[in-house]
């Protein structure tokens, strides 16, 4: 859990930081959907190039993006292994007893793994370059039409923003608990399976208590500042849609349409 970057925001003055958060959310959504629609290596390469260009424009060191892959590295490997084991299409390229690896399974394993990496990186790009408060404003603005049918747009946007903000906080609290337990001789990585389960419970209990404590402190802080759910409120920050935002959405929209067609 060292170096978790999911949910963190890095201040900056790059092109990507200056974009309207609404444009970034729409563009990210189109990009993610496009990555799930494609089945061509050529189009996959195009998405990779587009993502590398976007990462370069953020002026954020590449190691931040690489660290975002650590929490999902297990799922990337698991996806690859499941595809090459259970996909029985194409020609056999390797055989060892009952295990047979087909060329189509190997190809699809790499394809699915890269797709997952693309989704994680583009999502990390959004959170690294967008303030949680701006995300809340953007989500409220995008979901505003749902207010006409009684949907609690403001509350939903606030919940999403708080959830993103508390991801690194909970990881930090977990690290503190692990270090406190390690100083008392507890090592979760060692022992039998039953012992590991009991040690994990000893980690989850204080983590839940700290989470509820944090939530209670946040609720009190919001109440002191006059926050009332459902009430009309104003914001000190104003969103401004620029030409660059339109260009970004059009580019990602073109990728989305291309993914559907090709």
CORRA-V855833 format. One record per pair of residues at least 4 apart in sequence whose ideal C-beta (glycine too) atoms are under 7 Angstrom apart, sorted by sequence separation. I is the first residue (numbers start at 1). J is the second residue. D is the distance in whole Angstrom. If there is no record, write none. Layout:
i,j,d
I,J,D
I,J,D
//
This chain:
i,j,d
13,17,6
19,23,5
21,25,6
22,26,6
23,27,6
24,28,6
25,29,6
26,30,6
27,31,6
28,32,6
29,33,6
30,34,6
31,35,7
32,36,7
33,37,6
34,38,6
40,44,7
41,45,6
42,46,7
43,47,7
44,48,6
45,49,6
46,50,6
47,51,6
48,52,6
49,53,6
50,54,6
51,55,6
52,56,6
53,57,7
60,64,5
62,66,6
63,67,6
64,68,7
69,73,6
72,76,6
73,77,7
74,78,6
75,79,6
76,80,7
77,81,6
78,82,6
79,83,6
80,84,7
81,85,6
82,86,6
83,87,5
101,105,6
102,106,7
103,107,6
104,108,6
105,109,6
106,110,7
107,111,6
108,112,6
109,113,6
110,114,6
111,115,6
112,116,7
113,117,7
114,118,6
115,119,7
116,120,6
117,121,6
118,122,6
119,123,6
120,124,6
121,125,6
122,126,7
123,127,7
124,128,6
125,129,6
126,130,6
130,134,5
131,135,7
132,136,7
133,137,7
134,138,6
135,139,6
136,140,6
137,141,6
138,142,6
139,143,6
140,144,7
147,151,6
152,156,6
153,157,6
154,158,6
155,159,6
156,160,7
157,161,6
158,162,6
159,163,6
160,164,7
161,165,6
162,166,6
166,170,6
167,171,7
168,172,6
169,173,7
170,174,6
171,175,7
172,176,7
173,177,7
174,178,6
175,179,6
176,180,6
177,181,6
178,182,6
179,183,7
182,186,6
191,195,3
193,197,7
194,198,7
195,199,6
196,200,6
197,201,7
198,202,7
199,203,7
200,204,6
201,205,6
203,207,6
204,208,6
205,209,7
206,210,6
207,211,6
208,212,7
209,213,6
210,214,6
211,215,6
212,216,6
213,217,6
214,218,6
215,219,6
216,220,6
217,221,6
218,222,6
219,223,6
220,224,6
221,225,7
223,227,7
241,245,5
243,247,6
244,248,6
245,249,7
246,250,6
247,251,6
248,252,6
249,253,6
250,254,6
251,255,7
252,256,6
253,257,6
254,258,6
255,259,6
256,260,7
257,261,6
258,262,6
12,17,5
19,24,5
38,43,4
95,100,5
101,106,6
130,135,5
146,151,4
181,186,4
182,187,7
191,196,6
222,227,4
38,44,6
147,153,5
94,101,4
146,153,6
92,100,5
93,101,6
188,196,6
93,102,7
144,153,6
55,65,6
92,102,6
93,103,5
143,153,4
91,102,6
188,199,5
35,47,6
90,102,4
91,103,5
188,200,7
34,47,7
89,102,6
90,103,4
93,106,7
140,153,6
143,156,7
186,199,6
88,102,6
90,104,3
140,154,6
143,157,7
87,102,6
89,104,4
89,105,7
84,101,5
87,104,6
140,157,5
87,105,3
139,157,4
84,105,5
87,108,6
136,157,5
139,160,6
181,202,7
83,105,5
84,106,5
136,158,6
83,108,5
84,109,5
136,161,4
178,203,7
83,109,4
135,161,5
177,203,6
80,109,4
83,112,6
132,161,5
135,164,7
177,206,5
177,207,6
132,164,6
79,112,5
80,113,5
132,165,5
174,207,6
79,113,6
173,207,6
76,113,5
79,116,6
127,164,6
173,210,5
16,54,7
76,116,5
16,57,5
75,116,7
76,117,6
170,211,7
15,57,5
16,58,4
14,57,6
14,58,5
72,116,7
14,59,4
169,214,7
12,58,7
12,59,6
12,60,7
69,117,6
72,120,5
10,60,6
69,120,6
68,120,6
68,121,7
65,121,6
68,124,4
5,64,5
65,124,6
5,67,5
6,68,6
5,68,5
3,67,4
64,128,6
6,71,7
4,71,7
44,111,7
51,118,6
58,125,6
60,128,6
44,114,6
48,118,7
51,121,6
55,125,6
58,128,7
47,118,6
51,122,6
54,125,6
58,129,5
155,229,6
152,230,7
36,115,7
35,115,5
35,118,5
35,119,6
32,119,5
32,122,6
31,122,5
28,122,6
28,123,7
28,126,5
137,235,6
141,239,6
137,237,6
138,239,7
24,126,6
137,239,6
134,237,7
133,237,7
24,130,6
21,130,5
17,129,5
16,129,5
21,134,4
25,138,5
21,135,6
21,137,7
22,138,4
12,129,7
21,138,4
25,142,7
6,124,7
9,127,7
10,128,5
5,124,6
8,127,7
9,128,6
22,141,6
7,127,6
8,128,7
22,142,6
6,127,7
9,130,7
9,131,5
5,128,7
9,132,7
7,164,5
7,165,6
7,167,4
8,168,5
6,167,5
7,168,5
4,168,6
4,171,5
1,171,5
1,174,6
1,175,6
50,255,7
47,255,7
43,258,7
43,259,6
22,239,6
21,239,7
20,239,6
43,262,6
20,240,6
20,241,5
27,248,5
31,252,5
34,255,5
38,259,5
20,242,7
23,245,4
27,249,6
30,252,4
34,256,5
37,259,4
40,262,6
26,249,5
30,253,6
33,256,6
37,260,6
31,255,7
19,244,6
20,245,4
23,248,5
27,252,4
30,255,7
34,259,4
19,245,6
23,249,5
30,256,4
19,248,6
//
